Amino acid sequence: MKNIKSISLLALLSTVISSFVYGGIFYLFSYIAGLDFSIWLCILLGCIVSPTDPIAATSILKKAGLSKNVSTVIEGESLFNDGTGVAVFVCVKNIVNDVSDLSFPVLMAKELLGAVAIGLAVSFLMFRLLRASNNPMLHILISLLDVVAAYIICETLGCSGVIASVVCGIYFSKNMARYEEWRKVVDPKDWYEDFWHLADTLLNNILFILIGCAVLSLPHHPLIAALVFGAILINIAARFVGVGTSALIIGKHKIPNRYNTMEFTSLMTWSALKGGLSLALALSTAEFLTPSNYNVVIIVTSVTMYFTIVVQGLTTKKVFAVIEKHKADRIRL
């Protein structure tokens, strides 16, 4: 895949940089606002809100009219940065709790590489089983079993079940396309495709309902107005720095769609939608944070999710059009 370098750097480097930049800026904000947040707790918050969400990105951005190259990079980063986000979160959480555990490189290898290996191995076996049957209903059950088996194995071994599930989906998608003629013969009514389209739509709707409920039930805080504006501005600034640094390393000739560094950074910053992973990580901090700090984490995470999905998600098409016009004018000159 020609965009593999861009996706890899965005999924790995930009997520880590954004987490630490976010933590540094939020530490300054918390000091001014009088919040009882240590620097590592601020970085932990950065780890929570930095990963982008694949479900939100896929469901919203596919309607934004982006080019295939750009959509591939955005969706690819969203799919693969979960492992990075979780690994950094676990490392920083151990520092916050003063617990000695695996280093970041070991966690990354375990979370990411282990998940990829398990996802590929399970999918290879399951797809061979699928090819041995001409029953489309059995094909659906095998594809479900593939994801469930890979996820359970990963969670048991301490790898990223999310990444393994993504690998399973990519493996089955590519191989089903490879055997398209055979699939049309054994599944003339397209039950397999219809099932996964329905599942995608249903899960998207459930996710957005949960995010809406989270926003509606925000805890009370005397500084909630400052937290709302701070969460939005700090998230954009941290993301911009993270993507901008990655774009410089990628190099202008490898940036997709003939964008320059500023155009690419601006689009990737504005199209970075947060969702289920951020909410799950935020909720997991209840076991070791004080109620006051936990409320701040929930408020900041919920506001960030809501703003990126509703405001950024619904205006990405307009931002894309402005950037495309800027690119066209630049190339003409």
ZAMARGU-4260 file (C-alpha; in steps of 0.2 Angstrom, whole numbers, plus 5000, padded with zeros to 4 digits):
<rodrens>
0) 5000/5000/5000 | 5008/5016/4994 | 5002/5026/5010 | 5009/5014/5022 | 5023/5026/5028
5) 5010/5040/5031 | 4998/5029/5040 | 5012/5021/5051 | 5020/5037/5056 | 5003/5045/5060
10) 4997/5029/5070 | 5013/5028/5080 | 5023/5044/5081 | 5009/5057/5080 | 4999/5049/5094
15) 5013/5048/5106 | 5018/5066/5102 | 5001/5073/5103 | 4999/5064/5120 | 5014/5072/5128
20) 5011/5089/5120 | 4993/5089/5126 | 4999/5084/5144 | 5011/5099/5144 | 4999/5112/5138
25) 4985/5105/5150 | 4997/5105/5165 | 5000/5124/5162 | 4981/5126/5160 | 4978/5116/5176
30) 4991/5126/5186 | 4982/5143/5180 | 4965/5135/5184 | 4970/5129/5201 | 4967/5110/5197
35) 4976/5097/5207 | 4984/5088/5192 | 5002/5082/5191 | 5011/5083/5175 | 5010/5064/5173
40) 4991/5064/5176 | 4990/5078/5162 | 5000/5067/5150 | 4988/5052/5155 | 4973/5063/5149
45) 4983/5067/5133 | 4984/5048/5130 | 4965/5046/5133 | 4960/5060/5120 | 4974/5058/5107
50) 4969/5042/5098 | 4956/5044/5084 | 4941/5033/5082 | 4939/5021/5067 | 4920/5019/5068
55) 4917/5038/5070 | 4930/5042/5056 | 4923/5029/5044 | 4904/5033/5046 | 4906/5052/5045
60) 4921/5055/5033 | 4914/5043/5020 | 4900/5056/5017 | 4912/5070/5016 | 4918/5068/4998
65) 4936/5066/5002 | 4948/5059/4989 | 4952/5040/4990 | 4970/5043/4995 | 4966/5055/5009
70) 4951/5044/5016 | 4963/5029/5016 | 4976/5038/5027 | 4963/5045/5039 | 4954/5028/5041
75) 4970/5018/5041 | 4977/5029/5055 | 4961/5028/5065 | 4961/5009/5063 | 4979/5006/5069
80) 4983/5020/5082 | 4972/5011/5095 | 4987/5000/5100 | 4998/5015/5102 | 4986/5024/5112
85) 4983/5009/5124 | 5001/5006/5126 | 5006/5024/5130 | 4990/5025/5142 | 4996/5009/5151
90) 5014/5015/5153 | 5009/5032/5160 | 4995/5025/5171 | 5009/5014/5179 | 5019/5030/5182
95) 5004/5039/5190 | 5000/5024/5201 | 5019/5022/5205 | 5019/5004/5198 | 5033/4996/5189
100) 5028/4987/5173 | 5033/4983/5155 | 5042/4997/5146 | 5034/5006/5131 | 5043/4996/5117
105) 5039/4980/5125 | 5021/4985/5127 | 5020/4991/5109 | 5027/4975/5103 | 5014/4965/5113
110) 4999/4976/5110 | 5002/4979/5091 | 5014/4965/5084 | 5006/4952/5094 | 4988/4957/5089
115) 4993/4957/5071 | 5001/4940/5072 | 4986/4933/5081 | 4973/4941/5069 | 4982/4935/5054
120) 4984/4917/5061 | 4966/4915/5066 | 4959/4923/5050 | 4970/4912/5039 | 4962/4896/5047
125) 4945/4903/5048 | 4945/4908/5029 | 4951/4891/5024 | 4936/4885/5034 | 4924/4897/5025
130) 4931/4892/5008 | 4926/4874/5012 | 4908/4879/5013 | 4895/4885/5000 | 4883/4890/5013
135) 4882/4910/5015 | 4874/4909/5032 | 4889/4898/5038 | 4901/4911/5030 | 4893/4925/5041
140) 4895/4914/5057 | 4913/4910/5052 | 4917/4928/5050 | 4909/4932/5067 | 4919/4918/5075
145) 4935/4924/5067 | 4933/4941/5076 | 4927/4934/5092 | 4941/4921/5093 | 4955/4933/5089
150) 4948/4946/5101 | 4947/4933/5115 | 4964/4926/5112 | 4972/4943/5112 | 4963/4948/5128
155) 4969/4932/5136 | 4987/4935/5131 | 4987/4954/5134 | 4987/4960/5116 | 4976/4972/5108
160) 4959/4964/5104 | 4954/4980/5094 | 4969/4979/5082 | 4967/4960/5080 | 4949/4963/5075
165) 4954/4976/5062 | 4967/4964/5055 | 4953/4950/5054 | 4942/4963/5045 | 4955/4968/5032
170) 4960/4950/5029 | 4942/4944/5026 | 4938/4959/5015 | 4953/4957/5004 | 4951/4938/5002
175) 4932/4940/4999 | 4936/4952/4985 | 4949/4940/4978 | 4936/4926/4977 | 4922/4938/4971
180) 4916/4927/4957 | 4915/4912/4968 | 4905/4922/4981 | 4893/4928/4968 | 4889/4910/4964
185) 4887/4903/4982 | 4879/4919/4988 | 4868/4927/4974 | 4857/4936/4986 | 4873/4945/4994
190) 4868/4940/5012 | 4886/4941/5018 | 4888/4959/5012 | 4871/4964/5018 | 4874/4957/5036
195) 4890/4967/5038 | 4882/4983/5031 | 4868/4981/5044 | 4880/4977/5058 | 4891/4993/5053
200) 4876/5004/5053 | 4869/4997/5069 | 4885/4998/5079 | 4888/5016/5072 | 4871/5022/5079
205) 4874/5013/5096 | 4891/5022/5097 | 4884/5039/5094 | 4869/5036/5106 | 4882/5032/5120
210) 4892/5047/5116 | 4877/5058/5117 | 4872/5050/5133 | 4889/5053/5140 | 4888/5072/5135
215) 4871/5074/5143 | 4876/5066/5159 | 4892/5077/5162 | 4896/5079/5180 | 4895/5096/5188
220) 4911/5106/5190 | 4914/5125/5195 | 4926/5127/5181 | 4916/5118/5167 | 4916/5133/5155
225) 4935/5134/5156 | 4936/5115/5154 | 4925/5115/5139 | 4935/5129/5130 | 4952/5122/5136
230) 4948/5104/5130 | 4944/5110/5113 | 4959/5121/5110 | 4972/5110/5118 | 4966/5095/5108
235) 4967/5105/5092 | 4985/5112/5096 | 4992/5095/5102 | 4985/5086/5087 | 4992/5099/5075
240) 5009/5098/5083 | 5009/5079/5082 | 5003/5078/5064 | 5015/5092/5059 | 5030/5083/5066
245) 5025/5067/5057 | 5022/5076/5041 | 5040/5083/5041 | 5047/5066/5044 | 5036/5058/5030
250) 5043/5071/5018 | 5033/5082/5006 | 5035/5069/4991 | 5027/5055/5001 | 5012/5066/5008
255) 4997/5060/4999 | 4986/5070/4986 | 5000/5082/4982 | 4997/5092/4998 | 5011/5102/5006
260) 5015/5100/5024 | 5003/5114/5030 | 4988/5108/5020 | 4991/5090/5025 | 4993/5094/5044
265) 4977/5105/5044 | 4966/5092/5036 | 4972/5078/5047 | 4970/5089/5062 | 4952/5094/5058
270) 4947/5076/5052 | 4953/5068/5069 | 4937/5062/5077 | 4937/5054/5094 | 4925/5041/5100
275) 4923/5024/5109 | 4942/5021/5114 | 4944/5038/5122 | 4927/5035/5132 | 4933/5018/5138
280) 4950/5024/5143 | 4942/5039/5153 | 4930/5027/5162 | 4944/5016/5167 | 4952/5029/5177
285) 4938/5029/5190 | 4948/5015/5200 | 4963/5026/5204 | 4958/5044/5202 | 4950/5055/5215
290) 4932/5059/5212 | 4937/5077/5208 | 4950/5073/5195 | 4940/5059/5188 | 4926/5071/5185
295) 4938/5083/5176 | 4944/5068/5165 | 4926/5063/5160 | 4921/5081/5156 | 4937/5084/5145
300) 4935/5068/5136 | 4916/5070/5133 | 4918/5088/5127 | 4932/5082/5115 | 4922/5068/5108
305) 4907/5079/5105 | 4916/5093/5097 | 4926/5082/5085 | 4912/5072/5080 | 4898/5085/5079
310) 4908/5101/5074 | 4924/5094/5065 | 4915/5079/5058 | 4901/5089/5050 | 4913/5103/5043
315) 4927/5092/5037 | 4919/5093/5019 | 4920/5112/5019 | 4938/5111/5026 | 4943/5099/5013
320) 4936/5110/4999 | 4945/5125/5006 | 4962/5115/5006 | 4959/5108/4989 | 4956/5126/4982
325) 4972/5132/4991 | 4981/5117/4983 | 4975/5121/4966 | 4979/5139/4967 | 4997/5134/4974
330) 5000/5122/4959 | 4994/5135/4946 | 5007/5147/4953
</rodrens>
